[in-house]
Amino acid sequence: MSSKAGPRLFVDTPLGAGTTLPLASAAGHYLTRVMRLREGDGVRLFDDCTGEWQAVIVAIGKREVVVRAEALLKPREVVPDLWLCAAPLKAGRIDWLAEKACELGVSRLVPTVTRRTVVGNLKRDRLRAHMIEAAEQCERTALPELGDPVPLAGLLADWPEERALIFCDEEGGEPVAKVLPGVAAPAAILIGPEGGFDDTERATIRALPQCVRVSLGPRILRADTAAAAAVAIWQSLAGDWRGD
């Protein structure tokens, strides 16, 4: 086997020592046509289940590339129990948001449909592909769970009793840096659509006992920017960026 660890790929199969599996055609093409790897060369695989594995290419055929996992390099990382509940955005911006949710360490992304949401057909496969690409590039071993789109009313009606809901209200609230140090996991961040929440939605959110209403500062932020900013602030003040 090559002495190098090799390129890093996600596989949707639980791995173990000796696990042998064919790669998806796109991954096989990347290894053999782009990276010019051959049988015996090393690759790294992660499965969002057991962790990251050193593997080796054992066969290259016309239709598939087969790899074998050999040694566990590191177990699946532990991430804080933080959800990001965000209104679907236009293509491109929602893809960016999915990437950043993965990079920043969100445990679950929940597309939340509000009255002013303008995106109807959410392409979940594409969002997951963007998460996987972000994880491959950023040495992540855990992917956010991607929930099905849910109406805001349904999300709030079934809200878990033990989970704080950090409501990023464009109309104001307590300063985020003042409030979030006391909002530990399990928690969730709620971000509205480009047009914001309407008055009825805002009142329903604030009536939830677990609601923590915060302001993201004096500037108007686009929805995807607000989501990334809120997650980063929470990770710094209450999540695993604190280093304790």
ChimeraX commands (.cxc) that place a marker at each C-alpha (Angstrom):
marker #1 position 0.00,0.00,0.00 radius 0.5
marker #1 position 1.14,3.54,-0.64 radius 0.5
marker #1 position 2.77,5.16,2.37 radius 0.5
marker #1 position 0.56,8.22,1.91 radius 0.5
marker #1 position -2.85,8.39,3.54 radius 0.5
marker #1 position -4.38,9.46,0.22 radius 0.5
marker #1 position -7.50,11.41,-0.78 radius 0.5
marker #1 position -10.44,11.58,1.61 radius 0.5
marker #1 position -13.93,10.36,0.68 radius 0.5
marker #1 position -17.31,9.79,2.31 radius 0.5
marker #1 position -18.95,6.38,1.96 radius 0.5
marker #1 position -22.53,5.65,2.94 radius 0.5
marker #1 position -21.63,2.26,4.43 radius 0.5
marker #1 position -20.59,1.49,8.03 radius 0.5
marker #1 position -16.90,0.60,8.01 radius 0.5
marker #1 position -14.82,-1.89,9.94 radius 0.5
marker #1 position -11.42,-3.53,9.60 radius 0.5
marker #1 position -11.53,-5.62,6.44 radius 0.5
marker #1 position -14.71,-4.05,5.04 radius 0.5
marker #1 position -14.53,-4.19,1.24 radius 0.5
marker #1 position -16.87,-2.14,-0.90 radius 0.5
marker #1 position -17.24,-0.67,-4.39 radius 0.5
marker #1 position -17.20,3.09,-4.61 radius 0.5
marker #1 position -19.83,5.19,-6.31 radius 0.5
marker #1 position -18.91,5.84,-9.94 radius 0.5
marker #1 position -18.14,9.53,-9.34 radius 0.5
marker #1 position -15.76,8.69,-6.50 radius 0.5
marker #1 position -14.07,5.98,-8.53 radius 0.5
marker #1 position -13.63,8.35,-11.45 radius 0.5
marker #1 position -12.13,10.97,-9.12 radius 0.5
marker #1 position -9.57,8.53,-7.70 radius 0.5
marker #1 position -8.48,6.96,-10.97 radius 0.5
marker #1 position -8.96,9.69,-13.59 radius 0.5
marker #1 position -8.36,12.85,-11.57 radius 0.5
marker #1 position -5.97,11.69,-8.84 radius 0.5
marker #1 position -4.42,8.95,-11.06 radius 0.5
marker #1 position -4.35,6.37,-8.26 radius 0.5
marker #1 position -3.72,2.70,-8.87 radius 0.5
marker #1 position -4.28,-0.59,-7.06 radius 0.5
marker #1 position -2.41,-0.58,-3.77 radius 0.5
marker #1 position -2.66,3.18,-3.29 radius 0.5
marker #1 position -4.10,4.54,-0.08 radius 0.5
marker #1 position -7.33,6.45,0.48 radius 0.5
marker #1 position -9.09,7.68,3.58 radius 0.5
marker #1 position -12.76,6.89,4.10 radius 0.5
marker #1 position -15.28,8.19,6.63 radius 0.5
marker #1 position -18.81,6.95,7.12 radius 0.5
marker #1 position -20.56,9.32,9.58 radius 0.5
marker #1 position -20.89,6.30,11.82 radius 0.5
marker #1 position -17.64,4.74,13.04 radius 0.5
marker #1 position -15.11,7.40,12.07 radius 0.5
marker #1 position -12.29,7.72,9.55 radius 0.5
marker #1 position -10.40,4.73,8.17 radius 0.5
marker #1 position -7.21,4.14,6.27 radius 0.5
marker #1 position -8.13,2.11,3.22 radius 0.5
marker #1 position -6.49,0.74,0.11 radius 0.5
marker #1 position -7.61,0.36,-3.49 radius 0.5
marker #1 position -7.81,-3.39,-4.12 radius 0.5
marker #1 position -9.32,-3.46,-7.62 radius 0.5
marker #1 position -9.89,-1.10,-10.52 radius 0.5
marker #1 position -12.32,-2.32,-13.16 radius 0.5
marker #1 position -14.07,-0.78,-16.11 radius 0.5
marker #1 position -17.25,-0.21,-14.10 radius 0.5
marker #1 position -16.12,0.15,-10.49 radius 0.5
marker #1 position -13.29,0.78,-8.06 radius 0.5
marker #1 position -13.13,-1.44,-4.97 radius 0.5
marker #1 position -11.52,-0.38,-1.70 radius 0.5
marker #1 position -10.84,-2.14,1.60 radius 0.5
marker #1 position -10.81,-0.47,5.03 radius 0.5
marker #1 position -7.77,-1.49,7.08 radius 0.5
marker #1 position -7.24,0.64,10.18 radius 0.5
marker #1 position -9.28,3.17,12.15 radius 0.5
marker #1 position -7.54,6.54,12.05 radius 0.5
marker #1 position -9.95,8.38,14.36 radius 0.5
marker #1 position -13.42,7.76,15.75 radius 0.5
marker #1 position -16.44,9.80,14.72 radius 0.5
marker #1 position -16.22,13.21,16.32 radius 0.5
marker #1 position -18.63,14.31,19.02 radius 0.5
marker #1 position -20.56,17.45,18.12 radius 0.5
marker #1 position -22.78,19.60,20.36 radius 0.5
marker #1 position -26.50,18.90,20.17 radius 0.5
marker #1 position -27.32,22.04,18.20 radius 0.5
marker #1 position -30.05,22.24,15.56 radius 0.5
marker #1 position -30.26,24.92,12.91 radius 0.5
marker #1 position -33.88,25.58,11.95 radius 0.5
marker #1 position -33.76,27.81,8.91 radius 0.5
marker #1 position -36.22,28.84,6.23 radius 0.5
marker #1 position -35.29,27.46,2.79 radius 0.5
marker #1 position -33.54,30.00,0.57 radius 0.5
marker #1 position -32.88,30.34,-3.14 radius 0.5
marker #1 position -30.59,27.84,-4.83 radius 0.5
marker #1 position -26.97,28.73,-4.21 radius 0.5
marker #1 position -27.64,30.44,-0.91 radius 0.5
marker #1 position -29.28,27.40,0.68 radius 0.5
marker #1 position -26.41,25.27,-0.64 radius 0.5
marker #1 position -23.96,27.65,1.02 radius 0.5
marker #1 position -25.93,27.47,4.26 radius 0.5
marker #1 position -25.82,23.65,4.22 radius 0.5
marker #1 position -22.05,23.73,3.73 radius 0.5
marker #1 position -21.54,26.14,6.62 radius 0.5
marker #1 position -23.86,24.18,8.90 radius 0.5
marker #1 position -21.58,21.20,8.37 radius 0.5
marker #1 position -18.33,23.13,8.75 radius 0.5
marker #1 position -19.47,24.90,11.92 radius 0.5
marker #1 position -20.58,21.71,13.68 radius 0.5
marker #1 position -24.38,21.76,13.57 radius 0.5
marker #1 position -25.85,18.38,14.52 radius 0.5
marker #1 position -29.12,18.76,12.58 radius 0.5
marker #1 position -30.39,21.07,9.84 radius 0.5
marker #1 position -34.16,21.52,9.79 radius 0.5
marker #1 position -35.64,23.35,6.76 radius 0.5
marker #1 position -38.47,25.36,8.30 radius 0.5
marker #1 position -41.25,26.64,6.04 radius 0.5
marker #1 position -42.72,30.00,7.04 radius 0.5
marker #1 position -45.44,32.15,5.50 radius 0.5
marker #1 position -42.88,34.23,3.62 radius 0.5
marker #1 position -40.78,31.31,2.44 radius 0.5
marker #1 position -40.54,31.54,-1.35 radius 0.5
marker #1 position -38.69,28.28,-2.07 radius 0.5
marker #1 position -41.07,25.38,-2.66 radius 0.5
marker #1 position -39.07,22.47,-4.08 radius 0.5
marker #1 position -36.13,21.79,-1.77 radius 0.5
marker #1 position -33.59,19.45,-3.35 radius 0.5
marker #1 position -32.45,17.43,-0.34 radius 0.5
marker #1 position -30.02,15.27,-2.32 radius 0.5
marker #1 position -28.17,18.37,-3.47 radius 0.5
marker #1 position -28.02,19.79,0.06 radius 0.5
marker #1 position -26.61,16.54,1.40 radius 0.5
marker #1 position -24.05,16.47,-1.41 radius 0.5
marker #1 position -22.87,19.94,-0.38 radius 0.5
marker #1 position -22.59,18.80,3.24 radius 0.5
marker #1 position -20.54,15.77,2.19 radius 0.5
marker #1 position -18.20,17.89,0.09 radius 0.5
marker #1 position -17.69,20.29,3.01 radius 0.5
marker #1 position -16.97,17.39,5.37 radius 0.5
marker #1 position -14.48,15.83,2.94 radius 0.5
marker #1 position -12.56,19.08,2.58 radius 0.5
marker #1 position -12.67,20.14,6.23 radius 0.5
marker #1 position -11.61,16.84,7.86 radius 0.5
marker #1 position -15.04,16.32,9.41 radius 0.5
marker #1 position -16.09,12.82,10.46 radius 0.5
marker #1 position -19.69,13.76,11.29 radius 0.5
marker #1 position -22.41,15.08,9.00 radius 0.5
marker #1 position -25.43,17.06,10.14 radius 0.5
marker #1 position -28.67,15.14,10.02 radius 0.5
marker #1 position -30.86,16.69,7.34 radius 0.5
marker #1 position -34.49,16.87,8.37 radius 0.5
marker #1 position -37.49,16.97,6.09 radius 0.5
marker #1 position -39.02,20.41,5.46 radius 0.5
marker #1 position -41.52,21.19,8.21 radius 0.5
marker #1 position -44.02,24.07,8.59 radius 0.5
marker #1 position -43.13,26.45,11.39 radius 0.5
marker #1 position -46.41,25.72,13.19 radius 0.5
marker #1 position -45.69,21.99,13.16 radius 0.5
marker #1 position -42.12,22.54,14.35 radius 0.5
marker #1 position -43.28,24.57,17.34 radius 0.5
marker #1 position -46.19,22.26,18.18 radius 0.5
marker #1 position -43.82,19.31,18.56 radius 0.5
marker #1 position -40.97,21.21,20.15 radius 0.5
marker #1 position -38.95,19.10,22.65 radius 0.5
marker #1 position -39.42,20.28,26.21 radius 0.5
marker #1 position -35.71,20.10,27.05 radius 0.5
marker #1 position -34.41,22.02,24.00 radius 0.5
marker #1 position -33.90,25.79,24.10 radius 0.5
marker #1 position -35.03,27.68,20.99 radius 0.5
marker #1 position -32.77,30.62,20.20 radius 0.5
marker #1 position -35.01,32.95,18.22 radius 0.5
marker #1 position -32.97,35.38,16.12 radius 0.5
marker #1 position -35.54,38.15,15.85 radius 0.5
marker #1 position -34.86,40.85,13.28 radius 0.5
marker #1 position -37.02,43.21,15.35 radius 0.5
marker #1 position -34.73,42.95,18.36 radius 0.5
marker #1 position -34.09,41.05,21.55 radius 0.5
marker #1 position -31.42,40.62,24.20 radius 0.5
marker #1 position -27.83,41.03,22.93 radius 0.5
marker #1 position -26.74,37.63,21.70 radius 0.5
marker #1 position -23.35,37.68,23.43 radius 0.5
marker #1 position -25.06,38.46,26.75 radius 0.5
marker #1 position -27.62,35.65,26.54 radius 0.5
marker #1 position -25.97,32.68,24.84 radius 0.5
marker #1 position -23.38,31.74,27.49 radius 0.5
marker #1 position -26.30,30.42,29.53 radius 0.5
marker #1 position -27.94,28.48,26.68 radius 0.5
marker #1 position -26.17,25.13,26.58 radius 0.5
marker #1 position -27.10,22.10,24.49 radius 0.5
marker #1 position -29.57,20.76,23.67 radius 0.5
marker #1 position -30.43,23.92,21.79 radius 0.5
marker #1 position -31.62,25.14,18.41 radius 0.5
marker #1 position -31.25,28.34,16.41 radius 0.5
marker #1 position -34.24,29.65,14.46 radius 0.5
marker #1 position -33.60,31.82,11.38 radius 0.5
marker #1 position -36.41,33.25,9.27 radius 0.5
marker #1 position -36.75,33.79,5.50 radius 0.5
marker #1 position -35.53,36.77,3.52 radius 0.5
marker #1 position -38.76,38.65,4.28 radius 0.5
marker #1 position -38.65,37.83,7.97 radius 0.5
marker #1 position -41.38,36.35,10.16 radius 0.5
marker #1 position -44.83,37.90,10.15 radius 0.5
marker #1 position -46.42,39.23,13.34 radius 0.5
marker #1 position -48.46,36.09,14.00 radius 0.5
marker #1 position -45.46,33.82,13.61 radius 0.5
marker #1 position -43.35,36.04,15.83 radius 0.5
marker #1 position -45.98,35.97,18.57 radius 0.5
marker #1 position -46.28,32.17,18.37 radius 0.5
marker #1 position -42.52,31.73,18.60 radius 0.5
marker #1 position -42.22,34.06,21.58 radius 0.5
marker #1 position -45.05,32.24,23.36 radius 0.5
marker #1 position -43.03,29.00,23.36 radius 0.5
marker #1 position -41.69,28.47,26.92 radius 0.5
marker #1 position -38.30,27.39,25.58 radius 0.5
marker #1 position -37.89,30.52,23.43 radius 0.5
marker #1 position -34.82,32.69,24.00 radius 0.5
marker #1 position -35.19,35.88,21.93 radius 0.5
marker #1 position -31.92,37.44,20.81 radius 0.5
marker #1 position -30.64,40.21,18.58 radius 0.5
marker #1 position -27.72,39.67,16.20 radius 0.5
marker #1 position -26.67,43.29,16.45 radius 0.5
marker #1 position -27.37,46.65,14.82 radius 0.5
marker #1 position -26.84,45.58,11.19 radius 0.5
marker #1 position -29.32,43.98,8.83 radius 0.5
marker #1 position -28.07,40.52,7.87 radius 0.5
marker #1 position -29.20,38.33,5.01 radius 0.5
marker #1 position -30.73,35.06,6.19 radius 0.5
marker #1 position -27.75,32.85,5.33 radius 0.5
marker #1 position -25.32,35.30,6.94 radius 0.5
marker #1 position -27.47,35.45,10.07 radius 0.5
marker #1 position -27.50,31.65,10.31 radius 0.5
marker #1 position -23.73,31.32,10.05 radius 0.5
marker #1 position -23.17,34.19,12.48 radius 0.5
marker #1 position -25.58,32.80,15.06 radius 0.5
marker #1 position -24.06,29.31,14.95 radius 0.5
marker #1 position -20.54,30.69,15.25 radius 0.5
marker #1 position -21.50,32.84,18.23 radius 0.5
marker #1 position -23.22,29.94,19.97 radius 0.5
marker #1 position -20.25,27.64,19.38 radius 0.5
marker #1 position -17.95,30.30,20.85 radius 0.5
marker #1 position -20.04,31.00,23.94 radius 0.5
marker #1 position -21.85,27.73,24.69 radius 0.5
marker #1 position -20.53,25.07,22.31 radius 0.5
marker #1 position -17.28,23.25,21.68 radius 0.5
marker #1 position -15.23,26.29,20.61 radius 0.5
marker #1 position -14.79,27.23,24.28 radius 0.5
marker #1 position -12.05,24.64,24.70 radius 0.5
marker #1 position -13.14,23.49,28.16 radius 0.5
marker link #1:1,2 radius 0.2
marker link #1:2,3 radius 0.2
marker link #1:3,4 radius 0.2
marker link #1:4,5 radius 0.2
marker link #1:5,6 radius 0.2
marker link #1:6,7 radius 0.2
marker link #1:7,8 radius 0.2
marker link #1:8,9 radius 0.2
marker link #1:9,10 radius 0.2
marker link #1:10,11 radius 0.2
marker link #1:11,12 radius 0.2
marker link #1:12,13 radius 0.2
marker link #1:13,14 radius 0.2
marker link #1:14,15 radius 0.2
marker link #1:15,16 radius 0.2
marker link #1:16,17 radius 0.2
marker link #1:17,18 radius 0.2
marker link #1:18,19 radius 0.2
marker link #1:19,20 radius 0.2
marker link #1:20,21 radius 0.2
marker link #1:21,22 radius 0.2
marker link #1:22,23 radius 0.2
marker link #1:23,24 radius 0.2
marker link #1:24,25 radius 0.2
marker link #1:25,26 radius 0.2
marker link #1:26,27 radius 0.2
marker link #1:27,28 radius 0.2
marker link #1:28,29 radius 0.2
marker link #1:29,30 radius 0.2
marker link #1:30,31 radius 0.2
marker link #1:31,32 radius 0.2
marker link #1:32,33 radius 0.2
marker link #1:33,34 radius 0.2
marker link #1:34,35 radius 0.2
marker link #1:35,36 radius 0.2
marker link #1:36,37 radius 0.2
marker link #1:37,38 radius 0.2
marker link #1:38,39 radius 0.2
marker link #1:39,40 radius 0.2
marker link #1:40,41 radius 0.2
marker link #1:41,42 radius 0.2
marker link #1:42,43 radius 0.2
marker link #1:43,44 radius 0.2
marker link #1:44,45 radius 0.2
marker link #1:45,46 radius 0.2
marker link #1:46,47 radius 0.2
marker link #1:47,48 radius 0.2
marker link #1:48,49 radius 0.2
marker link #1:49,50 radius 0.2
marker link #1:50,51 radius 0.2
marker link #1:51,52 radius 0.2
marker link #1:52,53 radius 0.2
marker link #1:53,54 radius 0.2
marker link #1:54,55 radius 0.2
marker link #1:55,56 radius 0.2
marker link #1:56,57 radius 0.2
marker link #1:57,58 radius 0.2
marker link #1:58,59 radius 0.2
marker link #1:59,60 radius 0.2
marker link #1:60,61 radius 0.2
marker link #1:61,62 radius 0.2
marker link #1:62,63 radius 0.2
marker link #1:63,64 radius 0.2
marker link #1:64,65 radius 0.2
marker link #1:65,66 radius 0.2
marker link #1:66,67 radius 0.2
marker link #1:67,68 radius 0.2
marker link #1:68,69 radius 0.2
marker link #1:69,70 radius 0.2
marker link #1:70,71 radius 0.2
marker link #1:71,72 radius 0.2
marker link #1:72,73 radius 0.2
marker link #1:73,74 radius 0.2
marker link #1:74,75 radius 0.2
marker link #1:75,76 radius 0.2
marker link #1:76,77 radius 0.2
marker link #1:77,78 radius 0.2
marker link #1:78,79 radius 0.2
marker link #1:79,80 radius 0.2
marker link #1:80,81 radius 0.2
marker link #1:81,82 radius 0.2
marker link #1:82,83 radius 0.2
marker link #1:83,84 radius 0.2
marker link #1:84,85 radius 0.2
marker link #1:85,86 radius 0.2
marker link #1:86,87 radius 0.2
marker link #1:87,88 radius 0.2
marker link #1:88,89 radius 0.2
marker link #1:89,90 radius 0.2
marker link #1:90,91 radius 0.2
marker link #1:91,92 radius 0.2
marker link #1:92,93 radius 0.2
marker link #1:93,94 radius 0.2
marker link #1:94,95 radius 0.2
marker link #1:95,96 radius 0.2
marker link #1:96,97 radius 0.2
marker link #1:97,98 radius 0.2
marker link #1:98,99 radius 0.2
marker link #1:99,100 radius 0.2
marker link #1:100,101 radius 0.2
marker link #1:101,102 radius 0.2
marker link #1:102,103 radius 0.2
marker link #1:103,104 radius 0.2
marker link #1:104,105 radius 0.2
marker link #1:105,106 radius 0.2
marker link #1:106,107 radius 0.2
marker link #1:107,108 radius 0.2
marker link #1:108,109 radius 0.2
marker link #1:109,110 radius 0.2
marker link #1:110,111 radius 0.2
marker link #1:111,112 radius 0.2
marker link #1:112,113 radius 0.2
marker link #1:113,114 radius 0.2
marker link #1:114,115 radius 0.2
marker link #1:115,116 radius 0.2
marker link #1:116,117 radius 0.2
marker link #1:117,118 radius 0.2
marker link #1:118,119 radius 0.2
marker link #1:119,120 radius 0.2
marker link #1:120,121 radius 0.2
marker link #1:121,122 radius 0.2
marker link #1:122,123 radius 0.2
marker link #1:123,124 radius 0.2
marker link #1:124,125 radius 0.2
marker link #1:125,126 radius 0.2
marker link #1:126,127 radius 0.2
marker link #1:127,128 radius 0.2
marker link #1:128,129 radius 0.2
marker link #1:129,130 radius 0.2
marker link #1:130,131 radius 0.2
marker link #1:131,132 radius 0.2
marker link #1:132,133 radius 0.2
marker link #1:133,134 radius 0.2
marker link #1:134,135 radius 0.2
marker link #1:135,136 radius 0.2
marker link #1:136,137 radius 0.2
marker link #1:137,138 radius 0.2
marker link #1:138,139 radius 0.2
marker link #1:139,140 radius 0.2
marker link #1:140,141 radius 0.2
marker link #1:141,142 radius 0.2
marker link #1:142,143 radius 0.2
marker link #1:143,144 radius 0.2
marker link #1:144,145 radius 0.2
marker link #1:145,146 radius 0.2
marker link #1:146,147 radius 0.2
marker link #1:147,148 radius 0.2
marker link #1:148,149 radius 0.2
marker link #1:149,150 radius 0.2
marker link #1:150,151 radius 0.2
marker link #1:151,152 radius 0.2
marker link #1:152,153 radius 0.2
marker link #1:153,154 radius 0.2
marker link #1:154,155 radius 0.2
marker link #1:155,156 radius 0.2
marker link #1:156,157 radius 0.2
marker link #1:157,158 radius 0.2
marker link #1:158,159 radius 0.2
marker link #1:159,160 radius 0.2
marker link #1:160,161 radius 0.2
marker link #1:161,162 radius 0.2
marker link #1:162,163 radius 0.2
marker link #1:163,164 radius 0.2
marker link #1:164,165 radius 0.2
marker link #1:165,166 radius 0.2
marker link #1:166,167 radius 0.2
marker link #1:167,168 radius 0.2
marker link #1:168,169 radius 0.2
marker link #1:169,170 radius 0.2
marker link #1:170,171 radius 0.2
marker link #1:171,172 radius 0.2
marker link #1:172,173 radius 0.2
marker link #1:173,174 radius 0.2
marker link #1:174,175 radius 0.2
marker link #1:175,176 radius 0.2
marker link #1:176,177 radius 0.2
marker link #1:177,178 radius 0.2
marker link #1:178,179 radius 0.2
marker link #1:179,180 radius 0.2
marker link #1:180,181 radius 0.2
marker link #1:181,182 radius 0.2
marker link #1:182,183 radius 0.2
marker link #1:183,184 radius 0.2
marker link #1:184,185 radius 0.2
marker link #1:185,186 radius 0.2
marker link #1:186,187 radius 0.2
marker link #1:187,188 radius 0.2
marker link #1:188,189 radius 0.2
marker link #1:189,190 radius 0.2
marker link #1:190,191 radius 0.2
marker link #1:191,192 radius 0.2
marker link #1:192,193 radius 0.2
marker link #1:193,194 radius 0.2
marker link #1:194,195 radius 0.2
marker link #1:195,196 radius 0.2
marker link #1:196,197 radius 0.2
marker link #1:197,198 radius 0.2
marker link #1:198,199 radius 0.2
marker link #1:199,200 radius 0.2
marker link #1:200,201 radius 0.2
marker link #1:201,202 radius 0.2
marker link #1:202,203 radius 0.2
marker link #1:203,204 radius 0.2
marker link #1:204,205 radius 0.2
marker link #1:205,206 radius 0.2
marker link #1:206,207 radius 0.2
marker link #1:207,208 radius 0.2
marker link #1:208,209 radius 0.2
marker link #1:209,210 radius 0.2
marker link #1:210,211 radius 0.2
marker link #1:211,212 radius 0.2
marker link #1:212,213 radius 0.2
marker link #1:213,214 radius 0.2
marker link #1:214,215 radius 0.2
marker link #1:215,216 radius 0.2
marker link #1:216,217 radius 0.2
marker link #1:217,218 radius 0.2
marker link #1:218,219 radius 0.2
marker link #1:219,220 radius 0.2
marker link #1:220,221 radius 0.2
marker link #1:221,222 radius 0.2
marker link #1:222,223 radius 0.2
marker link #1:223,224 radius 0.2
marker link #1:224,225 radius 0.2
marker link #1:225,226 radius 0.2
marker link #1:226,227 radius 0.2
marker link #1:227,228 radius 0.2
marker link #1:228,229 radius 0.2
marker link #1:229,230 radius 0.2
marker link #1:230,231 radius 0.2
marker link #1:231,232 radius 0.2
marker link #1:232,233 radius 0.2
marker link #1:233,234 radius 0.2
marker link #1:234,235 radius 0.2
marker link #1:235,236 radius 0.2
marker link #1:236,237 radius 0.2
marker link #1:237,238 radius 0.2
marker link #1:238,239 radius 0.2
marker link #1:239,240 radius 0.2
marker link #1:240,241 radius 0.2
marker link #1:241,242 radius 0.2
marker link #1:242,243 radius 0.2
marker link #1:243,244 radius 0.2
view
